[in-house]
Amino acid sequence: MIKHVVSFSGGKDSTATLLIALENCPRESVIPIFCDTGNEHDDVHAYLDYIESTLNVKIIRLKADFSEQIESKRMFIARDMRTRRKYATAPVFDAEGNPVPKRDSRGNVVMHKGEPVQKTKKIGGGQRVRWTNKGKRRALAALYPTGNPFLDLCMWKGRFPSRKAQFCTEELKRNMAVEFQLELIDQGHQVLSWQGVRRDESHARKDAKKIQRMNPKMWAFRPLVDMTAMDVFELAEKRGVLPNPLYKQGMGRVGCMPCINCKKEELRQIAGRFPYVIEQKKDWEAKVSACSKRGYATFFASTNSPVQMKGAAGRRIDMDIFAEANIEQIVIWSKTTRGGKQLNLLDGLIEPTACSSAFGLCE
């Protein structure tokens, strides 16, 4: 028997995908699943309840648990006795500015894929790889499961996700959904995985296939690939289904709040409408910082921070980086005009109860 598993996030695309699935498949074979990351707004969970009652369906909630990983990390930290140091490096050039090749112990040029490897040199005094005794005490006092998947994941990793290390999607959503569907296959079912993907969402999805075979008993089906965002909203409206209310509160997406890829204007709206969300992230930064070997962690990546660039020269200025890139400072930046230097004088005009939509839903 074929099971139609619909990945439901509470957003516009997954809502439209669920509507199409219910209209075209036997209702008893449609299984909506929601991966609870622990970083959603309360309105998302309320919207799940609304969809269940409106469409007469049961949405299965999946939630990751990192208790075992956290316990393993506690044991590793307590036993860590490494002595080596890790150094920042820089490429070496000769007097004429040409790259100096790296040589082995016999004086031969080291090659990689037919090209000579450039020599590098160590910068600064390096950083101890092992946990310091002070760092151990700090981390072991804080490193206990909280029951919130997103926070526990970050405490285990000792950092928050970033655009180049977006492990939140993999650990909190993809792995949970795949595991659920593989269990259905083990029970003897074939699985059609319904995914709300549109080609116009991003460059990475411009070639998304409408249907794709994942393994002998599992296919991915993306019914929205040729649709636009407005097509999706109209599809739900014609069927009498309201959009997630967050879309009328300045949000461009309704998954994590905020997402680590959150745009400047959306973060400004979050800070103005839901200040308690920013307070929560301040608390998370403190908890994850305590579990980090370097002693600090910022919700948004600090890669482009001027202080971070100085740190590349080998200076230990971790707390300077945190002071410049923590959630409070990023929120202040979100309230500035283009260039990030002058505060927007109209920022105080945000009315928390006023409708604001990037999709024209307030008209």
Phi and psi in degrees as a GROMACS rama.xvg file:
@    title "Ramachandran Plot"
@    xaxis  label "Phi"
@    yaxis  label "Psi"
@TYPE xy
-87.0536  130.309  ILE-2
-106.165  128.351  LYS-3
-99.0183  98.9457  HIS-4
-93.3053  116.929  VAL-5
-104.263  118.371  VAL-6
-75.6748  111.88  SER-7
-113.683  125.095  PHE-8
-111.141  -11.4468  SER-9
93.1888  1.62909  GLY-10
-92.8817  176.882  GLY-11
-62.794  -41.8977  LYS-12
-70.5722  -43.449  ASP-13
-70.3666  -29.5144  SER-14
-65.737  -45.891  THR-15
-63.5394  -39.2833  ALA-16
-63.0244  -43.2177  THR-17
-63.5861  -40.7915  LEU-18
-61.502  -43.2437  LEU-19
-65.17  -40.9201  ILE-20
-63.4689  -43.5749  ALA-21
-66.6209  -29.2401  LEU-22
-81.0628  -20.1917  GLU-23
-118.19  -3.33476  ASN-24
-129.291  155.65  CYS-25
-57.1288  127.703  PRO-26
-56.2292  -36.0922  ARG-27
-70.3156  -14.3848  GLU-28
-96.9118  -5.70894  SER-29
-90.1248  124.294  VAL-30
-124.581  99.7496  ILE-31
-77.5678  136.164  PRO-32
-125.759  141.312  ILE-33
-123.325  123.923  PHE-34
-93.3779  108.313  CYS-35
-79.4904  110.79  ASP-36
-85.6658  -19.3445  THR-37
84.7882  3.38209  GLY-38
-122.858  25.5749  ASN-39
-95.9627  158.002  GLU-40
-74.8623  152.558  HIS-41
-58.2208  -30.1194  ASP-42
-63.3723  -27.0151  ASP-43
-65.9232  -45.4221  VAL-44
-68.0252  -35.0082  HIS-45
-66.2116  -35.0406  ALA-46
-69.1089  -34.3667  TYR-47
-60.7784  -42.2498  LEU-48
-62.8632  -40.4114  ASP-49
-62.6115  -44.6933  TYR-50
-64.8773  -40.2817  ILE-51
-61.3566  -44.2957  GLU-52
-74.2675  -36.683  SER-53
-72.1531  -41.8267  THR-54
-100.016  -1.21115  LEU-55
55.9647  52.0656  ASN-56
-129.356  163.888  VAL-57
-114.218  119.689  LYS-58
-93.8763  122.991  ILE-59
-82.3719  124.583  ILE-60
-91.9902  126.367  ARG-61
-111.712  140.087  LEU-62
-142.95  123.874  LYS-63
-73.1942  151.531  ALA-64
-130.939  122.798  ASP-65
-112.75  25.4759  PHE-66
-60.6579  -43.3525  SER-67
-66.318  -41.7761  GLU-68
-64.5307  -39.57  GLN-69
-66.0634  -40.6188  ILE-70
-63.9412  -39.9105  GLU-71
-64.4639  -37.8138  SER-72
-67.6919  -37.7782  LYS-73
-59.8854  -42.6364  ARG-74
-66.1331  -40.579  MET-75
-63.3295  -45.068  PHE-76
-62.5401  -45.2527  ILE-77
-62.5997  -31.5184  ALA-78
-98.6291  -3.15834  ARG-79
-64.8813  119.414  ASP-80
-130.419  23.0134  MET-81
-64.8781  149.092  ARG-82
-118.338  -13.9575  THR-83
-71.4263  169.349  ARG-84
-120.347  151.119  ARG-85
-109.994  129.805  LYS-86
-115.151  146.434  TYR-87
-74.3551  147.182  ALA-88
-127.371  161.775  THR-89
-141.889  144.923  ALA-90
-66.8251  150.236  PRO-91
-105.807  133.984  VAL-92
-123.634  154.171  PHE-93
-83.189  -175.756  ASP-94
-61.2053  -24.7697  ALA-95
-94.4939  3.45269  GLU-96
86.5197  11.3716  GLY-97
-88.7646  144.29  ASN-98
-61.281  135.314  PRO-99
-91.6928  123.926  VAL-100
-72.6707  150.013  PRO-101
-81.341  140.669  LYS-102
-123.34  149.756  ARG-103
-84.4222  -173.621  ASP-104
-63.7483  -18.773  SER-105
-97.7419  2.36042  ARG-106
88.8452  4.85052  GLY-107
-83.8618  141.662  ASN-108
-66.8379  129.217  VAL-109
-78.1367  128.738  VAL-110
-114.026  148.957  MET-111
-141.205  117.326  HIS-112
54.5313  40.4022  LYS-113
81.9685  -0.624144  GLY-114
-117.15  142.207  GLU-115
-67.6047  139.805  PRO-116
-84.414  132.744  VAL-117
-77.3681  140.233  GLN-118
-70.6206  144.532  LYS-119
-126.394  161.088  THR-120
-128.531  152.81  LYS-121
-75.7696  146.594  LYS-122
-122.135  134.928  ILE-123
73.3088  -170.891  GLY-124
-87.9903  -1.60572  GLY-125
81.4883  173.456  GLY-126
-128.445  133.617  GLN-127
-65.3113  133.366  ARG-128
-76.0702  -36.9179  VAL-129
-73.6721  159.272  ARG-130
-73.8352  135.372  TRP-131
-73.0853  160.841  THR-132
-61.0804  -38.547  ASN-133
-65.0429  -42.8347  LYS-134
-64.2343  -37.3657  GLY-135
-61.6399  -47.8454  LYS-136
-61.248  -42.8388  ARG-137
-61.5594  -47.9771  ARG-138
-70.0946  -43.4306  ALA-139
-67.508  -25.5081  LEU-140
-74.7724  -24.9366  ALA-141
-105.527  -21.0879  ALA-142
-83.3777  79.0429  LEU-143
-135.215  143.849  TYR-144
-58.5262  138.865  PRO-145
-102.651  -16.5591  THR-146
91.0544  -7.39508  GLY-147
-95.6184  114.455  ASN-148
-55.3663  -45.3749  PRO-149
-64.401  -47.6903  PHE-150
-65.5145  -44.2768  LEU-151
-63.0832  -38.9039  ASP-152
-60.4867  -45.4728  LEU-153
-68.9669  -36.5824  CYS-154
-65.4073  -39.7444  MET-155
-63.8781  -44.9067  TRP-156
-75.2973  -22.8021  LYS-157
75.6976  20.9272  GLY-158
-167.616  167.49  ARG-159
-95.7  159.171  PHE-160
-65.7324  164.822  PRO-161
-142.792  174.576  SER-162
-60.1265  -36.3349  ARG-163
-88.6981  -10.7602  LYS-164
-136.666  66.4609  ALA-165
-88.3514  60.1661  GLN-166
-70.9883  -12.9542  PHE-167
-62.8791  -44.0371  CYS-168
-62.2282  -43.6325  THR-169
-67.044  -49.3185  GLU-170
-77.3461  -34.1671  GLU-171
-97.526  -22.4489  LEU-172
-120.639  -63.9858  LYS-173
-59.3305  -50.1566  ARG-174
-60.9556  -39.7685  ASN-175
-65.9177  -43.2636  MET-176
-67.2808  -43.2317  ALA-177
-64.0678  -44.062  VAL-178
-60.0557  -42.1503  GLU-179
-61.9402  -43.7817  PHE-180
-72.0177  -33.781  GLN-181
-67.1823  -32.3346  LEU-182
-65.1625  -37.5788  GLU-183
-64.0159  -39.5227  LEU-184
-64.6792  -40.6475  ILE-185
-62.8276  -25.9298  ASP-186
-82.4511  -0.339563  GLN-187
101.321  6.59359  GLY-188
-92.8932  158.885  HIS-189
-98.4513  147.899  GLN-190
-123.187  130.29  VAL-191
-110.086  111.041  LEU-192
-90.3328  109.583  SER-193
-85.0909  125.128  TRP-194
-128.443  131.153  GLN-195
-84.3543  72.2398  GLY-196
-111.769  133.012  VAL-197
-118.444  140.718  ARG-198
-67.7701  -26.3926  ARG-199
-85.8032  3.57159  ASP-200
-67.3241  -43.1133  GLU-201
-161.193  165.767  SER-202
-62.8615  -34.8852  HIS-203
-65.6232  -21.7458  ALA-204
-107.674  9.10293  ARG-205
-65.2562  -21.8435  LYS-206
-110.8  19.7616  ASP-207
-58.864  134.675  ALA-208
-86.0997  147.514  LYS-209
-71.0536  -39.5628  LYS-210
-136.503  138.766  ILE-211
-146.441  132.494  GLN-212
-82.2246  124.745  ARG-213
-96.3905  -38.7419  MET-214
-158.928  176.017  ASN-215
-54.6357  -23.9983  PRO-216
-121.229  16.8791  LYS-217
-145.009  131.984  MET-218
-127.318  150.582  TRP-219
-102.041  133.209  ALA-220
-125.82  126.154  PHE-221
-123.845  87.2371  ARG-222
-71.389  -12.4423  PRO-223
-100.217  5.90132  LEU-224
-54.1593  -33.3776  VAL-225
-95.1682  3.87209  ASP-226
-95.9697  161.041  MET-227
-101.858  172.625  THR-228
-60.9995  -41.0946  ALA-229
-69.0716  -33.9277  MET-230
-58.8936  -40.1735  ASP-231
-66.8716  -45.6773  VAL-232
-61.6528  -41.9124  PHE-233
-65.6509  -36.3193  GLU-234
-60.0379  -45.7925  LEU-235
-68.3767  -39.444  ALA-236
-62.0343  -40.7368  GLU-237
-64.7059  -22.525  LYS-238
-99.8209  8.92829  ARG-239
74.8462  21.4378  GLY-240
-103.466  124.61  VAL-241
-75.6074  150.685  LEU-242
-76.5508  162.533  PRO-243
-56.2565  128.976  ASN-244
-60.0004  -19.3909  PRO-245
-65.7402  -24.6751  LEU-246
-66.2454  -20.0171  TYR-247
-98.6175  9.38461  LYS-248
-121.769  33.6801  GLN-249
83.5054  5.90241  GLY-250
-92.0902  132.957  MET-251
-87.2089  -22.2465  GLY-252
-139.767  156.52  ARG-253
-124.804  23.3187  VAL-254
-84.5045  -112.327  GLY-255
-67.4443  148.296  CYS-256
-133.738  109.378  MET-257
-83.0067  161.525  PRO-258
-75.1934  150.553  CYS-259
-67.0898  -13.5612  ILE-260
-102.964  19.0702  ASN-261
-57.7815  137.551  CYS-262
-82.2121  162.387  LYS-263
-57.064  -49.3125  LYS-264
-65.7707  -38.5772  GLU-265
-66.3634  -39.5726  GLU-266
-64.3421  -38.0387  LEU-267
-61.6266  -41.7226  ARG-268
-66.0649  -40.805  GLN-269
-61.7117  -46.0924  ILE-270
-63.2868  -36.73  ALA-271
-76.3698  -36.7529  GLY-272
-93.7036  -34.3917  ARG-273
-130.433  66.5713  PHE-274
-59.8031  -25.5474  PRO-275
-66.502  -25.111  TYR-276
-65.8327  -40.1363  VAL-277
-67.0647  -40.1058  ILE-278
-61.8457  -38.8561  GLU-279
-62.8933  -41.8149  GLN-280
-69.2406  -31.3343  LYS-281
-61.5717  -42.9264  LYS-282
-65.2253  -40.0508  ASP-283
-64.6914  -40.2277  TRP-284
-59.3337  -40.7342  GLU-285
-64.8832  -42.816  ALA-286
-67.2508  -45.9469  LYS-287
-69.1705  -34.9095  VAL-288
-59.5767  -41.2351  SER-289
-64.738  -29.1788  ALA-290
-91.5085  -0.0837448  CYS-291
-95.7775  138.166  SER-292
-62.1215  -35.8561  LYS-293
-80.4959  -9.6699  ARG-294
88.9713  3.65577  GLY-295
-150.681  152.964  TYR-296
-155.347  131.398  ALA-297
-111.36  142.244  THR-298
-60.5281  -42.5887  PHE-299
-99.5984  139.438  PHE-300
-57.7381  138.375  ALA-301
-102.462  21.3751  SER-302
-55.7455  -38.449  THR-303
-92.5706  6.36252  ASN-304
-66.7488  134.86  SER-305
-55.8205  -36.9609  PRO-306
-67.4529  -36.9381  VAL-307
-61.6369  -39.0951  GLN-308
-64.9587  -36.1851  MET-309
-66.3881  -36.2554  LYS-310
-62.2457  -24.8864  GLY-311
-63.0691  -18.6345  ALA-312
-82.3463  2.39484  ALA-313
101.12  3.48999  GLY-314
-82.2038  141.452  ARG-315
-90.6964  90.7873  ARG-316
-127.25  43.2491  ILE-317
-53.8584  -46.4325  ASP-318
-69.5773  -26.8587  MET-319
-64.753  -38.8326  ASP-320
-64.3599  -45.3507  ILE-321
-62.419  -41.5052  PHE-322
-63.7136  -27.4249  ALA-323
-93.5729  -21.9762  GLU-324
-122.903  11.3332  ALA-325
-71.3299  170.155  ASN-326
-58.836  -36.8521  ILE-327
-63.2256  -42.7794  GLU-328
-69.2615  -36.6686  GLN-329
-68.4322  -35.4744  ILE-330
-64.3031  -42.4251  VAL-331
-59.2195  -42.8405  ILE-332
-62.4508  -36.5722  TRP-333
-64.674  -18.9785  SER-334
-93.419  6.45758  LYS-335
-94.0562  164.26  THR-336
-81.2513  -178.075  THR-337
-55.6829  130.178  ARG-338
105.496  -19.5207  GLY-339
70.8028  22.2213  GLY-340
-113.683  -27.2936  LYS-341
-118.595  131.664  GLN-342
-66.0479  142.096  LEU-343
-74.9174  116.397  ASN-344
-66.7661  -16.2858  LEU-345
-92.0066  -2.53567  LEU-346
-60.0072  -36.8054  ASP-347
-67.9198  -7.33359  GLY-348
-84.9475  -3.23479  LEU-349
-62.8834  122.401  ILE-350
-102.336  112.642  GLU-351
-52.2478  -28.6938  PRO-352
-96.7862  -3.98909  THR-353
-77.9158  148.171  ALA-354
-79.0702  134.073  CYS-355
-146.249  122.458  SER-356
-140.227  132.391  SER-357
-75.2544  -10.3242  ALA-358
-109.217  10.7637  PHE-359
69.6157  28.0929  GLY-360
-78.3687  -9.94085  LEU-361
-87.2369  -8.20948  CYS-362
